[in-house]
Amino acid sequence: MKFFRKAIILFALLVIAGGAYWYFEIKKSGEKEEEEKIEALLFGQVDRDIVKLTLQKEGMEPIVVEKHEIITKEKAEEKGEAGEEEYEWKITLPVKTGGDNTAVDAVVRTIKDSKREEVIQESLDKENEYGLDNPSFFIKFYYEGEETENGIAFGIESLDRKRIYVKVFGKDKIFSVPAGLKSSLNKSLFDLRDKSIASFTNEEVVEVSLLAGNEAFIMEKDEEQWYFKPDRLKASKVRVDMYTGNLRWGYFVAVEEEKGINFAKYGLDNPRMILRFKLTDGSYFMFVVGDYIKENDAEFFYATRTSDNMIFQVQAELISRLITTRFELKDRRIFNFSLNDVTAVKLEKDSKSFHFIKEGDDWKLKGVEEELSRGYRIDNIVRGIAEAEYEAFDPVKRGDDRYNETGIENPVYFTALNFQDERAPLIIKMTERDEETSKIWLTPDNGETVYYTSGYFISNFPETKEELFE
């Protein structure tokens, strides 16, 4: 019994000792380490948002950036409920323009994470020796709901150029910080500004006009569909959205004049392209492209816009995507059905015929209960036909000069499709696929109209019954 009593006492002592060790050596040490991390922060640990920044380089105008909450209709209706904050940064000096949220947020994070290396002087008596009486750069900022000015001023670098001397507003000390902190905060107007060319959304665009060389067209939106004016030729909504998106997602790479005056200097008085958008509120946005520039291997164009008449440079690649043709934007889908509409398929090639019936999502060879192991090939054929678009040429009619070149009078592939609704079966004849281009000619009306399109799906035509069950 004495042995067990001693063992219990010893165990209790070990538990107490272990608890004491954890409390004093681990927990307290961890708390101390955390306190030292917080103490090393130049501006301490602050939970409030920074809502205004002023960046000032020696001999240059200050850059002022302010944070603005975005009040959307949805947000106004849900006011008081927790949700993700929506905001935007705006530059108010030296120009009034949108800010780049990502770039400004990076500066804010850097401010909050800024750490000192050591205290160099306990007072500012010798600030002139460290270049802090006339700093090369400083940044001021304000926390939300406060009028107290916070900030940091940068002086000279250390001899080894690894550190730089700073003073923090409100502290009578001189600190050293890593030299890289200055470059992380010392941003230009171009770095911080919104460099997107257009700010409207696809939903706001109701008309698009292009004038470029010999190409000119106007498209208008009718409900959700796009048409060319005045003939009401249908345009592809997907292509038009991608086309307008090129400008909305595009950005300028340099600013020549904030308020354009010398338009002739940049070839904007005799533009290469004029692209105009009419928006839902009745306003217009115009994008004008002028002279071409080449710098080493890089290619650019000068451009301007009606929203602020700024003259800027854009990459030539963007302009090449915007100078397009009616043909490229037309709705060129040949058929108006989808894979799910088809209930039966008959395929013929070289006098071999295969008839497939759809059961649920699977295909079965007519008269055979065994499930196809390669039924996906039938899906590929039907989907390929359903999504086919004519390319390179407008449809060729019987009697056109190009008609004999199509070879449609000697088709190689035949497809008959049956549908789940009451529409008539569709019979399609197709030529052999060109080995170099993978293109084919096909007709859905016995050769009256012939379309030039991609024939990638032709390789899925079965040669034998056996290969479908391998």
C-alpha positions as CSV (number, residue, x, y, z in Angstrom):
1,M,0.0,0.0,0.0
2,K,2.8,2.4,0.9
3,F,4.3,1.7,-2.6
4,F,1.0,2.7,-4.3
5,R,0.6,5.7,-2.1
6,K,4.1,7.0,-3.0
7,A,3.4,6.3,-6.6
8,I,0.2,8.3,-6.6
9,I,2.0,11.2,-4.8
10,L,4.8,11.1,-7.3
11,F,2.4,11.1,-10.2
12,A,0.6,14.1,-8.7
13,L,3.8,16.0,-8.3
14,L,4.7,15.2,-11.9
15,V,1.4,16.5,-13.1
16,I,1.8,19.7,-11.1
17,A,5.3,20.1,-12.4
18,G,4.2,19.5,-15.9
19,G,1.4,22.0,-15.6
20,A,3.8,24.6,-14.1
21,Y,6.2,24.0,-16.9
22,W,3.5,24.4,-19.5
23,Y,2.2,27.5,-17.9
24,F,5.5,29.3,-17.3
25,E,7.7,28.0,-20.0
26,I,5.3,27.4,-22.9
27,K,2.2,29.5,-22.4
28,K,3.9,32.5,-20.9
29,S,6.8,32.2,-23.4
30,G,4.2,32.1,-26.2
31,E,2.4,35.1,-24.8
32,K,5.7,37.0,-24.5
33,E,6.6,36.1,-28.0
34,E,3.3,37.3,-29.3
35,E,3.7,40.6,-27.3
36,E,7.1,41.1,-28.8
37,K,5.7,40.6,-32.3
38,I,3.0,43.2,-31.6
39,E,5.5,45.6,-30.0
40,A,7.7,45.3,-33.1
41,L,4.8,46.6,-35.3
42,L,5.4,50.2,-36.2
43,F,1.8,51.1,-35.8
44,G,0.7,48.4,-33.3
45,Q,-2.2,46.0,-33.7
46,V,-5.2,48.0,-34.9
47,D,-8.5,46.4,-36.0
48,R,-9.9,49.5,-37.6
49,D,-9.8,50.0,-41.4
50,I,-7.6,52.5,-43.1
51,V,-9.8,54.7,-45.2
52,K,-7.5,57.4,-46.5
53,L,-3.9,57.5,-47.8
54,T,-1.6,60.3,-48.8
55,L,1.7,59.4,-50.5
56,Q,4.2,62.2,-51.0
57,K,7.5,62.0,-52.8
58,E,10.0,64.8,-52.5
59,G,9.4,67.5,-55.1
60,M,6.2,65.9,-56.5
61,E,2.5,66.3,-56.0
62,P,0.9,64.2,-53.3
63,I,-1.3,61.2,-54.3
64,V,-4.5,61.0,-52.2
65,V,-6.5,57.8,-52.2
66,E,-9.8,57.4,-50.3
67,K,-12.0,54.4,-49.6
68,H,-15.7,54.5,-50.5
69,E,-18.3,52.0,-49.6
70,I,-20.4,50.8,-52.5
71,I,-24.1,50.9,-51.7
72,T,-25.9,48.5,-54.2
73,K,-29.6,48.0,-54.3
74,E,-29.2,44.6,-52.8
75,K,-27.0,45.9,-50.0
76,A,-29.5,48.7,-49.2
77,E,-32.3,46.1,-48.9
78,E,-30.1,43.9,-46.6
79,K,-28.7,46.8,-44.6
80,G,-28.0,45.7,-41.0
81,E,-27.3,42.1,-42.0
82,A,-23.8,40.7,-41.9
83,G,-22.2,40.3,-45.3
84,E,-19.0,40.9,-47.2
85,E,-18.1,44.5,-47.4
86,E,-18.1,46.1,-50.8
87,Y,-15.9,49.1,-51.4
88,E,-13.8,50.9,-53.9
89,W,-10.7,53.1,-53.7
90,K,-10.8,56.4,-55.4
91,I,-7.9,58.7,-56.2
92,T,-8.8,62.4,-55.5
93,L,-5.3,64.0,-56.1
94,P,-3.5,64.8,-58.4
95,V,-6.4,63.6,-60.6
96,K,-9.8,62.3,-59.9
97,T,-10.0,58.7,-61.1
98,G,-10.7,55.2,-59.9
99,G,-8.2,53.3,-57.8
100,D,-6.8,49.8,-58.3
101,N,-8.3,48.0,-55.3
102,T,-5.7,45.2,-55.4
103,A,-2.8,47.6,-55.5
104,V,-4.1,49.9,-52.8
105,D,-5.1,47.0,-50.5
106,A,-1.5,45.7,-50.9
107,V,-0.2,49.1,-49.6
108,V,-2.6,49.0,-46.7
109,R,-1.5,45.5,-45.7
110,T,2.1,46.5,-45.9
111,I,1.4,49.4,-43.5
112,K,-0.3,47.2,-41.0
113,D,2.4,44.6,-41.2
114,S,5.4,47.0,-41.0
115,K,7.9,46.1,-38.4
116,R,10.9,48.0,-37.0
117,E,14.3,46.4,-36.7
118,E,15.7,48.5,-33.8
119,V,15.4,51.9,-32.1
120,I,18.3,54.1,-33.4
121,Q,17.6,57.2,-31.4
122,E,15.3,57.8,-28.4
123,S,14.5,61.3,-29.7
124,L,14.3,63.3,-32.9
125,D,17.1,65.7,-32.0
126,K,19.3,64.3,-34.7
127,E,16.7,63.6,-37.4
128,N,18.6,65.8,-39.9
129,E,21.5,63.3,-39.7
130,Y,19.2,60.6,-40.9
131,G,17.5,62.6,-43.6
132,L,14.3,62.8,-41.7
133,D,14.0,66.6,-41.5
134,N,13.3,66.6,-45.2
135,P,12.2,63.1,-46.0
136,S,12.5,61.6,-49.5
137,F,9.1,60.0,-49.1
138,F,6.3,59.8,-46.5
139,I,2.9,58.2,-46.3
140,K,0.1,59.4,-44.2
141,F,-3.1,57.5,-43.4
142,Y,-6.3,57.8,-41.3
143,Y,-8.3,55.0,-39.6
144,E,-12.0,54.8,-40.0
145,G,-13.8,57.1,-37.6
146,E,-10.6,58.9,-36.5
147,E,-9.1,62.3,-37.3
148,T,-5.7,61.5,-35.9
149,E,-3.0,61.6,-38.6
150,N,-0.8,58.5,-38.7
151,G,2.2,58.0,-41.0
152,I,5.8,57.2,-41.6
153,A,8.6,59.2,-43.1
154,F,11.7,57.7,-44.8
155,G,15.2,59.1,-44.5
156,I,18.5,57.8,-45.8
157,E,19.7,54.2,-46.1
158,S,22.3,52.6,-44.0
159,L,25.8,52.1,-45.5
160,D,25.1,48.5,-46.3
161,R,21.8,49.6,-48.0
162,K,20.0,46.9,-46.1
163,R,18.2,49.2,-43.8
164,I,16.5,52.6,-44.0
165,Y,15.9,55.1,-41.2
166,V,12.3,56.2,-40.5
167,K,10.3,58.2,-38.0
168,V,6.7,57.3,-37.2
169,F,4.2,60.1,-36.7
170,G,3.5,60.6,-33.0
171,K,6.6,58.9,-31.8
172,D,9.8,60.8,-30.8
173,K,12.1,58.1,-31.9
174,I,14.2,57.1,-35.0
175,F,13.8,53.5,-36.1
176,S,15.5,51.3,-38.7
177,V,13.4,49.2,-41.0
178,P,14.2,46.8,-43.9
179,A,15.1,48.8,-47.0
180,G,12.4,46.9,-49.0
181,L,9.6,48.6,-46.9
182,K,10.0,51.8,-48.8
183,S,9.7,50.3,-52.2
184,S,6.6,48.4,-51.0
185,L,4.9,51.7,-50.1
186,N,6.4,54.2,-52.5
187,K,3.9,53.7,-55.4
188,S,3.3,55.9,-58.3
189,L,0.0,57.3,-59.5
190,F,0.0,54.8,-62.3
191,D,0.6,51.9,-59.8
192,L,-2.4,52.9,-57.7
193,R,-4.9,53.9,-60.4
194,D,-7.6,51.8,-62.1
195,K,-6.0,50.9,-65.4
196,S,-9.2,49.4,-67.0
197,I,-10.4,51.1,-70.2
198,A,-14.1,50.8,-69.7
199,S,-16.2,50.2,-66.5
200,F,-19.6,49.2,-67.9
201,T,-20.9,45.7,-67.9
202,N,-22.3,43.6,-70.7
203,E,-25.8,44.0,-69.3
204,E,-25.5,47.8,-69.7
205,V,-24.6,47.6,-73.4
206,V,-27.5,48.0,-75.8
207,E,-25.8,49.0,-79.1
208,V,-22.3,48.6,-80.5
209,S,-20.9,50.4,-83.5
210,L,-17.5,49.8,-85.2
211,L,-15.7,51.9,-87.9
212,A,-12.3,50.5,-88.8
213,G,-10.8,50.7,-92.3
214,N,-13.3,49.1,-94.7
215,E,-15.3,47.5,-91.9
216,A,-18.4,49.3,-90.5
217,F,-21.4,47.9,-88.7
218,I,-24.0,48.6,-86.0
219,M,-25.4,45.9,-83.7
220,E,-28.3,46.4,-81.4
221,K,-29.7,44.3,-78.6
222,D,-33.4,43.3,-78.7
223,E,-34.2,41.8,-75.3
224,E,-31.3,39.3,-74.9
225,Q,-30.5,38.8,-78.6
226,W,-28.1,40.8,-80.8
227,Y,-28.9,41.8,-84.4
228,F,-27.0,43.8,-87.1
229,K,-28.8,46.9,-88.3
230,P,-30.6,47.6,-90.5
231,D,-31.1,44.1,-91.9
232,R,-31.8,42.3,-88.6
233,L,-29.2,39.7,-89.3
234,K,-28.7,37.7,-86.1
235,A,-25.4,38.0,-84.2
236,S,-24.0,35.5,-81.8
237,K,-24.7,36.7,-78.2
238,V,-21.7,34.7,-77.0
239,R,-19.4,36.3,-79.5
240,V,-20.7,39.8,-78.9
241,D,-20.3,39.4,-75.2
242,M,-16.7,38.2,-75.7
243,Y,-16.1,41.0,-78.1
244,T,-17.3,43.8,-75.8
245,G,-15.5,42.0,-72.9
246,N,-12.2,42.5,-74.7
247,L,-12.5,46.3,-74.0
248,R,-14.0,45.9,-70.5
249,W,-11.2,43.5,-69.5
250,G,-8.5,45.5,-71.4
251,Y,-6.3,48.0,-69.7
252,F,-3.9,50.8,-70.7
253,V,-0.2,50.5,-70.1
254,A,0.9,54.2,-70.1
255,V,-0.7,57.6,-69.8
256,E,0.4,60.3,-72.3
257,E,-2.0,63.1,-71.3
258,E,-4.5,63.1,-68.4
259,K,-6.8,65.5,-70.3
260,G,-6.2,65.1,-74.0
261,I,-5.4,68.2,-75.9
262,N,-2.9,67.3,-78.6
263,F,-5.0,64.6,-80.3
264,A,-3.3,65.2,-83.7
265,K,0.1,64.4,-82.2
266,Y,-1.1,60.8,-81.5
267,G,-3.0,60.3,-84.7
268,L,-6.3,60.6,-83.0
269,D,-7.6,63.2,-85.4
270,N,-7.5,60.6,-88.1
271,P,-8.3,57.4,-86.2
272,R,-7.7,53.8,-87.2
273,M,-10.7,52.6,-85.3
274,I,-13.8,54.1,-83.6
275,L,-15.7,51.8,-81.3
276,R,-18.9,53.2,-79.7
277,F,-21.2,51.7,-77.1
278,K,-24.7,52.9,-76.2
279,L,-25.6,52.1,-72.6
280,T,-29.0,51.4,-71.0
281,D,-29.1,54.9,-69.5
282,G,-28.9,56.5,-73.0
283,S,-25.3,57.6,-72.6
284,Y,-22.4,56.7,-75.1
285,F,-18.9,55.5,-74.5
286,M,-16.5,55.9,-77.4
287,F,-13.0,54.3,-77.7
288,V,-10.8,55.8,-80.4
289,V,-7.5,54.4,-81.7
290,G,-4.7,56.4,-83.2
291,D,-1.1,55.9,-84.2
292,Y,0.9,52.7,-84.0
293,I,4.1,52.5,-81.8
294,K,6.8,50.0,-81.6
295,E,9.3,49.8,-78.8
296,N,11.9,47.1,-79.3
297,D,9.7,43.9,-79.6
298,A,6.6,45.5,-78.0
299,E,3.8,47.0,-80.0
300,F,1.3,49.6,-78.9
301,F,-1.3,52.0,-80.1
302,Y,-2.3,55.5,-78.8
303,A,-6.0,55.7,-77.8
304,T,-8.5,57.9,-76.1
305,R,-12.0,57.6,-74.6
306,T,-14.9,59.9,-74.1
307,S,-15.3,59.2,-70.4
308,D,-12.4,61.6,-69.6
309,N,-10.6,62.3,-72.9
310,M,-7.4,60.8,-71.5
311,I,-4.7,59.8,-74.0
312,F,-3.0,56.6,-73.3
313,Q,-1.2,53.6,-74.7
314,V,-2.8,50.1,-75.2
315,Q,-1.2,46.9,-76.3
316,A,-1.5,46.1,-80.0
317,E,-2.9,42.7,-79.2
318,L,-6.0,44.2,-77.7
319,I,-6.6,46.3,-80.9
320,S,-6.2,43.2,-83.1
321,R,-9.1,41.6,-81.1
322,L,-11.3,44.6,-81.5
323,I,-10.9,45.2,-85.2
324,T,-13.3,42.5,-86.4
325,T,-15.8,41.8,-89.1
326,R,-19.5,41.2,-89.3
327,F,-18.8,37.6,-90.3
328,E,-16.9,36.9,-87.1
329,L,-19.7,38.2,-85.0
330,K,-22.6,36.6,-86.9
331,D,-24.6,33.8,-85.4
332,R,-23.3,31.0,-87.5
333,R,-24.8,28.0,-85.8
334,I,-26.2,25.7,-88.5
335,F,-28.8,23.8,-86.4
336,N,-31.2,24.6,-83.7
337,F,-31.2,21.6,-81.4
338,S,-29.1,20.1,-78.6
339,L,-27.8,16.6,-77.7
340,N,-30.7,16.1,-75.3
341,D,-33.3,16.7,-78.0
342,V,-32.2,13.6,-80.0
343,T,-33.8,10.2,-79.4
344,A,-32.5,8.2,-82.4
345,V,-29.5,8.3,-84.7
346,K,-28.8,6.5,-87.9
347,L,-25.2,6.5,-89.3
348,E,-24.1,5.4,-92.7
349,K,-20.7,5.2,-94.4
350,D,-19.4,3.0,-97.2
351,S,-22.8,1.1,-97.3
352,K,-22.5,0.2,-93.6
353,S,-25.4,1.4,-91.5
354,F,-25.9,1.6,-87.7
355,H,-29.1,2.6,-86.0
356,F,-29.0,3.7,-82.4
357,I,-31.8,4.4,-79.9
358,K,-31.4,6.5,-76.8
359,E,-32.6,5.0,-73.5
360,G,-32.2,7.5,-70.7
361,D,-28.7,8.9,-71.1
362,D,-27.4,5.8,-72.9
363,W,-27.3,4.7,-76.5
364,K,-28.2,1.2,-77.6
365,L,-27.8,-0.4,-81.0
366,K,-31.2,-1.1,-82.4
367,G,-32.2,-4.7,-81.8
368,V,-29.3,-5.4,-79.4
369,E,-29.8,-5.4,-75.6
370,E,-26.1,-5.4,-74.8
371,E,-25.0,-1.9,-73.6
372,L,-22.5,-0.1,-75.8
373,S,-19.1,0.3,-74.2
374,R,-18.3,3.3,-76.5
375,G,-21.7,5.1,-76.5
376,Y,-19.8,8.3,-75.9
377,R,-18.8,8.2,-79.6
378,I,-22.5,8.6,-80.6
379,D,-22.8,11.6,-78.2
380,N,-19.7,13.1,-79.8
381,I,-21.2,12.9,-83.3
382,V,-24.6,14.3,-82.3
383,R,-23.0,17.1,-80.2
384,G,-20.6,17.9,-83.0
385,I,-23.5,18.3,-85.5
386,A,-25.7,20.2,-83.0
387,E,-23.0,22.8,-82.2
388,A,-21.6,23.0,-85.8
389,E,-21.0,26.6,-87.1
390,Y,-20.1,27.5,-90.7
391,E,-16.6,28.9,-91.1
392,A,-14.6,30.9,-93.6
393,F,-17.5,31.3,-96.0
394,D,-21.2,32.2,-96.0
395,P,-23.4,29.2,-96.9
396,V,-23.1,28.1,-100.5
397,K,-26.3,27.7,-102.5
398,R,-26.8,25.3,-105.4
399,G,-25.8,27.1,-108.5
400,D,-23.2,29.3,-106.8
401,D,-19.8,29.5,-108.4
402,R,-18.2,27.7,-105.5
403,Y,-20.8,24.9,-105.4
404,N,-18.8,22.3,-107.4
405,E,-15.8,22.8,-105.1
406,T,-17.8,21.6,-102.1
407,G,-18.0,18.0,-103.3
408,I,-21.4,17.6,-101.7
409,E,-22.7,15.8,-104.7
410,N,-20.5,12.9,-103.6
411,P,-21.1,12.7,-99.9
412,V,-19.3,10.0,-97.7
413,Y,-21.2,10.3,-94.4
414,F,-24.9,10.2,-93.8
415,T,-26.7,11.0,-90.5
416,A,-30.4,10.8,-89.8
417,L,-31.6,12.3,-86.5
418,N,-35.0,11.8,-84.8
419,F,-36.2,14.2,-82.1
420,Q,-38.3,13.9,-78.9
421,D,-40.7,16.7,-80.1
422,E,-42.8,16.8,-83.2
423,R,-40.2,18.2,-85.5
424,A,-39.4,16.2,-88.7
425,P,-36.4,13.9,-88.8
426,L,-33.2,15.6,-90.0
427,I,-31.0,14.0,-92.7
428,I,-27.5,15.4,-93.1
429,K,-25.0,14.5,-95.8
430,M,-21.3,15.2,-95.3
431,T,-18.1,15.0,-97.3
432,E,-14.8,13.4,-96.3
433,R,-12.8,15.4,-93.8
434,D,-9.8,17.4,-95.2
435,E,-6.7,15.9,-93.6
436,E,-5.0,19.3,-93.3
437,T,-7.8,21.5,-92.0
438,S,-10.1,18.9,-90.5
439,K,-13.0,20.7,-92.2
440,I,-16.0,19.2,-94.0
441,W,-18.9,20.3,-96.2
442,L,-22.3,19.3,-95.0
443,T,-25.9,19.8,-96.2
444,P,-29.2,19.4,-94.2
445,D,-31.4,19.9,-97.3
446,N,-30.1,17.5,-99.9
447,G,-27.6,19.9,-101.3
448,E,-29.6,23.0,-101.7
449,T,-27.5,24.8,-99.0
450,V,-23.9,23.7,-98.2
451,Y,-21.9,24.7,-95.1
452,Y,-18.2,24.6,-94.5
453,T,-17.5,23.5,-90.9
454,S,-15.3,21.6,-88.5
455,G,-15.5,17.9,-88.9
456,Y,-13.6,16.8,-85.8
457,F,-16.5,14.5,-84.9
458,I,-16.2,12.4,-88.1
459,S,-13.5,10.2,-86.5
460,N,-16.3,8.8,-84.1
461,F,-18.2,7.1,-87.0
462,P,-18.0,3.4,-86.3
463,E,-16.4,1.1,-88.9
464,T,-17.7,-2.2,-87.4
465,K,-20.3,-3.3,-85.0
466,E,-17.7,-5.1,-82.8
467,E,-15.7,-1.9,-82.0
468,L,-18.8,-0.4,-80.3
469,F,-18.8,-3.2,-77.7
470,E,-15.1,-3.5,-77.1
